[in-house]
């Protein structure tokens, strides 16, 4: 019963902090400190100091700035625009070709960028104005860019997967490999959603009428080569066991800088911006971990995760029902909290329960990541919604929200597919271990 009461009270207290404008990392950290003074022996405060010192020194976290730098370097180039151009050239005869091309370009960029907002901004900043110029419905164009951007955290590398791996001590390499097939599956489901919308209402997306020379098609693929090489270097080295995620991240970051330099984008100002954004994002990431672990420490000492796990396991319901309820809670929380906050707050509570029910930690990490995708386009605080509003001036926020809502359906279908067939996520990691 303590778990049933304690966790909602904690969430309510957190929401009160956030409503005052307190940063998430500060709010979770303060809740941890207050929790120690109210409910634990005061000597336990020294454990918070140990957490703050030891966790940032974790060597695994070296991978974070490397993958952040990789994404920032490529975001500063024309790679995103070139991926969209290649996709729309090859798919131009399909209904909703530009919207489908946007989703596929996001998937391609996601293979070299671990951030959902960066993917949405990089691809959407080019794709949405082009679609609207061609007569596409603003809602379809904006929805496809917002939803496609979420693939940036499912198709590896993925910053949220790194955080999940650190919190749960799950192999980051296995998480990356496990995200490949679900990422491709969701790319198809999101594209099918565009296709169905346009087939029902062709006015949403006028078809292309002008033809293209075959040579122009093949020429467009040259833009895909740098991304494909980088993605293959990073993922194949992890899959083959040649490199750890940190080493693969170093290769990816160096390769991204080389690509940016070769494309003439690596000016002094751009380099400064890449380094500044990398440091800022990494610092935010570390603070989120520290604050989340402060709260997790108090919740664990109070027995809330253990009580919750015991209560759920002893309930006379099928495990899949528990999973559905957890996912529904995550979707609701995603409407009010950013994805990283959900990770550091919810995962420590429900992870022991899910493992005790017999589910694979790697599989659960992918399910959590798809929930974070839904959170990224869930009003009123979905990150991708505000990113598109920022990078595409003049668009109506109502069009962004309305256009994105329909794409929650294929994302939810992706979660359902993983619950029904866990091997979708697990068969590649198992091959890697064999």
Phi and psi in degrees as a GROMACS rama.xvg file:
@    title "Ramachandran Plot"
@    xaxis  label "Phi"
@    yaxis  label "Psi"
@TYPE xy
-59.8801  -40.3149  UNK-2
-65.1084  -38.8349  UNK-3
-63.7147  -34.7954  UNK-4
-89.4211  -42.9477  UNK-5
-62.5703  -43.8716  UNK-6
-66.0421  -47.3474  UNK-7
-59.2964  -36.4776  UNK-8
-63.0696  -42.2922  UNK-9
-62.0361  -44.9224  UNK-10
-62.7177  -41.4432  UNK-11
-62.4672  -44.0828  UNK-12
-62.4558  -38.9954  UNK-13
-64.5786  -43.7755  UNK-14
-63.2374  -34.4008  UNK-15
-63.5729  -44.9282  UNK-16
-59.1172  -47.8805  UNK-17
-64.3263  -33.7946  UNK-18
-64.462  -23.0387  UNK-19
-86.5723  1.0417  UNK-20
88.3604  10.3362  UNK-21
-70.2738  130.733  UNK-22
-57.4858  148.592  UNK-23
-58.5428  -46.6699  UNK-24
-60.3269  -40.2232  UNK-25
-68.5191  -42.0091  UNK-26
-62.4379  -47.6623  UNK-27
-67.4283  -37.192  UNK-28
-64.5433  -44.3224  UNK-29
-63.078  -40.8011  UNK-30
-60.8937  -37.4683  UNK-31
-64.1232  -46.003  UNK-32
-64.934  -46.0256  UNK-33
-62.428  -39.954  UNK-34
-62.0957  -38.7892  UNK-35
-62.3146  -47.1173  UNK-36
-68.6646  -30.6791  UNK-37
-86.3174  -35.4861  UNK-38
-121.692  -13.1485  UNK-39
-121.878  162.913  UNK-40
-58.7821  139.535  UNK-41
-60.0605  -24.1697  UNK-42
-64.2963  -19.7069  UNK-43
-66.9304  -14.0693  UNK-44
-62.2788  -26.2136  UNK-45
-65.5345  -27.2957  UNK-46
-66.3987  -32.6771  UNK-47
-65.3101  -38.4205  UNK-48
-63.0093  -40.715  UNK-49
-62.8041  -40.5198  UNK-50
-62.6672  -46.0411  UNK-51
-63.6095  -29.8073  UNK-52
-84.6156  -43.5008  UNK-53
-79.6172  -37.991  UNK-54
-66.4662  -45.8157  UNK-55
-62.2812  -20.8072  UNK-56
-85.5186  0.0905438  UNK-57
-64.1752  121.945  UNK-58
-61.2094  -27.4325  UNK-59
-57.8167  -31.4028  UNK-60
-72.1977  -7.80145  UNK-61
-58.4776  -28.5337  UNK-62
-67.0596  -24.1035  UNK-63
-63.6124  -58.5692  UNK-64
-61.8437  -28.2512  UNK-65
-66.5434  -48.5072  UNK-66
-71.7606  -31.7551  UNK-67
-63.7393  -45.1501  UNK-68
-62.2662  -38.6813  UNK-69
-58.6533  -48.4118  UNK-70
-67.1793  -41.7956  UNK-71
-65.1769  -39.3423  UNK-72
-63.9959  -44.0384  UNK-73
-73.2911  -29.3581  UNK-74
-66.1283  -23.3671  UNK-75
-82.422  -6.00898  UNK-76
-102.112  -174.017  UNK-77
-93.0684  13.4442  UNK-78
-59.0301  -43.5251  UNK-79
-60.3215  -45.981  UNK-80
-63.2721  -40.9883  UNK-81
-67.1939  -36.9676  UNK-82
-63.1644  -43.3017  UNK-83
-63.8137  -42.1331  UNK-84
-61.4919  -45.3347  UNK-85
-63.6567  -42.7844  UNK-86
-64.2847  -44.0041  UNK-87
-72.5269  -26.6677  UNK-88
-68.0694  -43.6359  UNK-89
-76.6922  -23.0067  UNK-90
-107.919  9.78344  UNK-91
-59.3273  -24.7479  UNK-92
-84.2353  -9.79767  UNK-93
-79.8553  150.062  UNK-94
-60.9403  130.992  UNK-95
68.136  35.2451  UNK-96
-56.9542  -42.4858  UNK-97
-68.427  -37.1905  UNK-98
-68.9656  -42.5569  UNK-99
-63.4788  -40.6922  UNK-100
-61.7478  -35.3842  UNK-101
-62.0333  -44.8937  UNK-102
-64.7055  -43.9546  UNK-103
-67.2441  -37.9239  UNK-104
-63.9116  -37.9678  UNK-105
-63.2919  -40.4065  UNK-106
-62.297  -43.0381  UNK-107
-64.4697  -43.2574  UNK-108
-70.1549  -31.4811  UNK-109
-62.1814  -24.2829  UNK-110
-71.7791  -10.5494  UNK-111
-129.141  12.771  UNK-112
-145.187  128.302  UNK-113
-95.2019  15.8052  UNK-114
-121.833  133.014  UNK-115
-70.1161  -49.024  UNK-116
-61.6244  -38.8351  UNK-117
-65.0557  -40.85  UNK-118
-63.5562  -46.0477  UNK-119
-61.7659  -41.7593  UNK-120
-69.9988  -42.589  UNK-121
-66.9444  -49.1808  UNK-122
-79.4504  -45.7055  UNK-123
-63.4764  -34.0922  UNK-124
-60.2508  -31.9853  UNK-125
-90.7801  -41.7842  UNK-126
-75.0221  -43.4098  UNK-127
-62.9151  -49.3953  UNK-128
-58.6956  -36.4133  UNK-129
-65.9003  -43.2971  UNK-130
-64.2472  -42.6609  UNK-131
-67.6006  -33.4682  UNK-132
-65.2233  -31.8814  UNK-133
-85.8588  5.88367  UNK-134
93.1826  11.537  UNK-135
-70.4585  150.275  UNK-136
-61.6607  130.525  UNK-137
-56.1253  -36.2382  UNK-138
-66.8613  -41.5763  UNK-139
-65.6491  -44.6524  UNK-140
-62.5645  -47.6648  UNK-141
-69.9482  -39.5935  UNK-142
-63.1827  -42.2453  UNK-143
-63.9593  -40.1646  UNK-144
-68.9776  -42.3081  UNK-145
-65.367  -46.7105  UNK-146
-70.3562  -41.2569  UNK-147
-61.0935  -35.9199  UNK-148
-60.8149  -27.2637  UNK-149
-64.9836  -21.8473  UNK-150
-64.3264  -16.6188  UNK-151
-62.2382  -21.4907  UNK-152
-105.286  -4.18233  UNK-153
-101.762  -46.055  UNK-154
-75.1804  120.725  UNK-155
-66.0376  151.977  UNK-156
-76.32  161.361  UNK-157
-144.521  122.733  UNK-158
-65.1317  -45.1786  UNK-159
-60.2124  -34.9658  UNK-160
-64.0034  -35.8251  UNK-161
-63.6169  -44.851  UNK-162
-63.2447  -43.3387  UNK-163
-59.8376  -43.7116  UNK-164
-62.1573  -39.552  UNK-165
-67.1209  -44.6238  UNK-166
-65.377  -42.4168  UNK-167
-100.509  -1.40509  UNK-168
58.119  41.7063  UNK-169
-100.108  146.352  UNK-170
-59.2956  120.106  UNK-171
-67.7948  -37.1861  UNK-172
-60.5539  -43.6555  UNK-173
-64.6574  -38.2413  UNK-174
-62.6511  -43.81  UNK-175
-59.2132  -49.0001  UNK-176
-64.7415  -36.9467  UNK-177
-66.3461  -23.6499  UNK-178
-80.0914  -10.7492  UNK-179
-66.2617  -56.8466  UNK-180
-65.5936  -47.1049  UNK-181
-57.9611  -35.0033  UNK-182
-63.3702  -43.738  UNK-183
-66.4324  -38.9585  UNK-184
-61.1388  -45.2605  UNK-185
-70.1434  -30.2112  UNK-186
-60.2612  -43.6047  UNK-187
-66.3036  -42.2347  UNK-188
-66.0525  -41.1595  UNK-189
-65.6858  -40.6149  UNK-190
-65.0133  -40.1841  UNK-191
-63.879  -33.5556  UNK-192
-63.8858  -40.9351  UNK-193
-62.0275  -47.9269  UNK-194
-57.1739  -45.8932  UNK-195
-65.0954  -42.2005  UNK-196
-60.968  -43.4117  UNK-197
-72.6322  -35.5392  UNK-198
-64.9173  -35.6411  UNK-199
-74.6402  -32.3329  UNK-200
-141.088  86.3478  UNK-201
-58.9263  -21.1894  UNK-202
-66.6165  -16.4516  UNK-203
-66.1025  -29.3824  UNK-204
-149.501  95.7899  UNK-205
-58.9714  141.903  UNK-206
-79.4875  149.929  UNK-207
-71.3031  139.82  UNK-208
-111.45  -31.1065  UNK-209
-76.3812  144.954  UNK-210
-88.9629  168.579  UNK-211
-132.856  145.473  UNK-212
-71.2595  147.509  UNK-213
-59.5001  -35.93  UNK-214
-63.0878  -35.5317  UNK-215
-65.2726  -35.2984  UNK-216
-62.6217  -49.9872  UNK-217
-68.4932  -32.8029  UNK-218
-63.2741  -36.0526  UNK-219
-63.8007  -25.0166  UNK-220
-71.6856  -14.5061  UNK-221
-60.5841  -29.0642  UNK-222
-69.3353  -23.1549  UNK-223
-79.7695  -23.7348  UNK-224
-57.7461  -49.2443  UNK-225
-60.5976  -41.3322  UNK-226
-65.2817  -44.2593  UNK-227
-62.4124  -42.9322  UNK-228
-64.242  -45.5301  UNK-229
-62.3569  -46.6913  UNK-230
-61.3263  -43.0493  UNK-231
-65.2421  -41.1818  UNK-232
-60.6708  -45.6897  UNK-233
-68.5125  -53.4915  UNK-234
-73.892  -40.8254  UNK-235
-67.6727  -33.7828  UNK-236
-67.7838  -36.7228  UNK-237
-69.9034  -46.152  UNK-238
-62.0105  -40.8999  UNK-239
-78.5924  -8.06633  UNK-240
78.086  12.1621  UNK-241
-74.6578  -33.3244  UNK-242
-136.608  150.146  UNK-243
-77.1044  165.475  UNK-244
-55.3761  -36.5868  UNK-245
-65.1977  -43.6696  UNK-246
-67.2593  -40.3355  UNK-247
-64.683  -36.161  UNK-248
-63.6202  -37.847  UNK-249
-63.9639  -42.219  UNK-250
-62.372  -44.0082  UNK-251
-64.1593  -43.0271  UNK-252
-63.7537  -45.3061  UNK-253
-62.27  -44.5835  UNK-254
-61.8396  -39.6705  UNK-255
-64.9435  -40.2999  UNK-256
-64.992  -38.4485  UNK-257
-64.683  -42.9993  UNK-258
-61.6803  -44.7747  UNK-259
-61.875  -40.7153  UNK-260
-66.2817  -41.7779  UNK-261
-64.6  -30.4827  UNK-262
-87.1839  1.56996  UNK-263
77.0647  17.428  UNK-264
-95.3396  -11.4464  UNK-265
-88.9487  63.9658  UNK-266
-77.6222  173.62  UNK-267
-62.1662  -43.2866  UNK-268
-65.6046  -41.4709  UNK-269
-66.1902  -42.4709  UNK-270
-59.4269  -42.5509  UNK-271
-62.4681  -40.7467  UNK-272
-67.0185  -40.0967  UNK-273
-60.7363  -46.7561  UNK-274
-66.2297  -41.2814  UNK-275
-62.6029  -46.9381  UNK-276
-65.1277  -36.3411  UNK-277
-64.1974  -46.7728  UNK-278
-64.344  -43.5837  UNK-279
-63.701  -45.9656  UNK-280
-65.5453  -41.1926  UNK-281
-64.271  -42.5471  UNK-282
-62.1518  -43.1336  UNK-283
-60.9079  -41.3641  UNK-284
-61.6009  -46.8315  UNK-285
-64.147  -41.7416  UNK-286
-64.5274  -37.7425  UNK-287
-62.3393  -41.614  UNK-288
-62.9459  -46.9798  UNK-289
-62.1394  -48.8378  UNK-290
-62.5592  -42.9301  UNK-291
-64.2015  -39.1808  UNK-292
-71.9481  -29.4438  UNK-293
-59.2422  -50.3276  UNK-294
-64.6022  -41.6339  UNK-295
-61.7457  -38.4058  UNK-296
-60.2377  -46.3822  UNK-297
-66.3787  -45.6363  UNK-298
-59.5631  -40.5805  UNK-299
-68.42  -42.5111  UNK-300
-64.578  -29.4036  UNK-301
-81.4481  -7.3818  UNK-302
79.9062  17.1205  UNK-303
-69.0579  -47.0193  UNK-304
-61.5129  -40.7535  UNK-305
-65.4454  -43.4301  UNK-306
-65.3238  -39.239  UNK-307
-64.1783  -44.5967  UNK-308
-62.1477  -44.0396  UNK-309
-63.1346  -43.8238  UNK-310
-62.7345  -42.6626  UNK-311
-70.1559  -43.001  UNK-312
-65.1862  -36.7622  UNK-313
-79.4085  -11.0564  UNK-314
-69.3627  143.172  UNK-315
-87.6734  61.3441  UNK-316
-134.327  157.47  UNK-317
-67.779  146.249  UNK-318
-56.2663  -35.144  UNK-319
-66.6288  -28.372  UNK-320
-67.2541  -39.935  UNK-321
-60.0946  -43.8287  UNK-322
-62.0247  -42.2004  UNK-323
-61.0292  -43.1378  UNK-324
-64.9068  -40.9516  UNK-325
-62.2268  -42.9288  UNK-326
-66.2117  -37.6935  UNK-327
-63.5353  -40.7968  UNK-328
-62.3404  -42.7254  UNK-329
-62.3862  -39.5907  UNK-330
-64.7961  -41.3978  UNK-331
-65.3874  -45.7131  UNK-332
-62.1363  -33.3561  UNK-333
-63.8376  -18.3932  UNK-334
-76.2617  -17.8243  UNK-335
-124.581  -11.6064  UNK-336
-130.97  151.031  UNK-337
-76.8489  158.242  UNK-338
-55.4332  -42.7242  UNK-339
-64.0799  -36.9885  UNK-340
-64.0009  -40.9716  UNK-341
-59.6112  -41.5423  UNK-342
-60.9931  -51.731  UNK-343
-73.8097  -18.8478  UNK-344
-98.5617  -46.6426  UNK-345
-83.8979  -41.6841  UNK-346
-57.4747  -46.6894  UNK-347
-60.1723  -26.0749  UNK-348
-80.5554  -45.0465  UNK-349
-96.2189  -15.2922  UNK-350
-59.472  -46.4956  UNK-351
-59.4966  -35.9966  UNK-352
-65.4322  -47.0169  UNK-353
-63.5868  -42.0393  UNK-354
-66.0991  -40.4131  UNK-355
-64.7486  -27.8151  UNK-356
-76.9694  -5.42683  UNK-357
97.4774  9.84791  UNK-358
-88.1239  150.34  UNK-359
-74.5925  133.015  UNK-360
-60.1166  -37.1777  UNK-361
-64.6888  -45.4728  UNK-362
-58.8552  -44.4327  UNK-363
-64.0321  -34.6163  UNK-364
-60.5383  -39.3822  UNK-365
-69.7355  -40.3356  UNK-366
-61.0469  -44.7073  UNK-367
-59.4853  -42.9152  UNK-368
-62.1297  -40.8413  UNK-369
-65.7507  -36.4714  UNK-370
-60.8465  -37.3835  UNK-371
-67.3984  -31.3051  UNK-372
-62.0003  -44.3481  UNK-373
-62.303  -41.4191  UNK-374
-60.8582  -33.6083  UNK-375
-66.539  -20.248  UNK-376
-120.055  15.2261  UNK-377
-91.0828  122.387  UNK-378
-71.0712  152.495  UNK-379
-96.4871  -1.98872  UNK-380
-118.855  16.4582  UNK-381
-57.9647  121.378  UNK-382
-56.0869  -46.479  UNK-383
-63.4543  -30.2995  UNK-384
-63.4784  -45.4033  UNK-385
-75.3893  -31.0252  UNK-386
-61.9501  -46.6459  UNK-387
-65.1376  -38.0198  UNK-388
-61.1882  -33.787  UNK-389
-76.9979  -44.7513  UNK-390
-83.3467  -14.6323  UNK-391
-124.212  84.5908  UNK-392
-61.4369  145.51  UNK-393
94.7798  -12.1085  UNK-394
-80.5877  152.072  UNK-395
-85.6133  129.873  UNK-396
-59.8344  -32.1289  UNK-397
-64.409  -35.744  UNK-398
-67.2256  -38.8176  UNK-399
-63.7691  -47.193  UNK-400
-66.3026  -49.6668  UNK-401
-62.459  -40.6606  UNK-402
-67.1124  -28.0471  UNK-403
-83.5694  -28.4351  UNK-404
-57.9473  -40.4987  UNK-405
-63.3757  -27.2725  UNK-406
-79.3099  -5.66042  UNK-407
-68.8183  -25.8597  UNK-408
-63.0921  -52.5794  UNK-409
-64.217  -31.482  UNK-410
-66.1115  -41.3033  UNK-411
-65.4778  -36.816  UNK-412
-62.9932  -35.0085  UNK-413
-62.9669  -42.5476  UNK-414
-63.1386  -44.791  UNK-415
-60.0683  -39.3677  UNK-416
-64.0824  -39.6927  UNK-417
-69.2431  -35.126  UNK-418
-67.5917  -40.3044  UNK-419
-74.5252  -38.0532  UNK-420
-132.029  80.1854  UNK-421
-57.2442  -24.8588  UNK-422
-63.5446  -18.0754  UNK-423
-54.0061  -40.1698  UNK-424
-93.6134  -24.4938  UNK-425
-97.6244  -19.1995  UNK-426
-70.187  -33.2057  UNK-427
-68.8425  -45.8932  UNK-428
-59.726  -35.0809  UNK-429
-68.7084  -37.312  UNK-430
-63.159  -37.5022  UNK-431
-63.7063  -37.0028  UNK-432
-75.6525  -23.5719  UNK-433
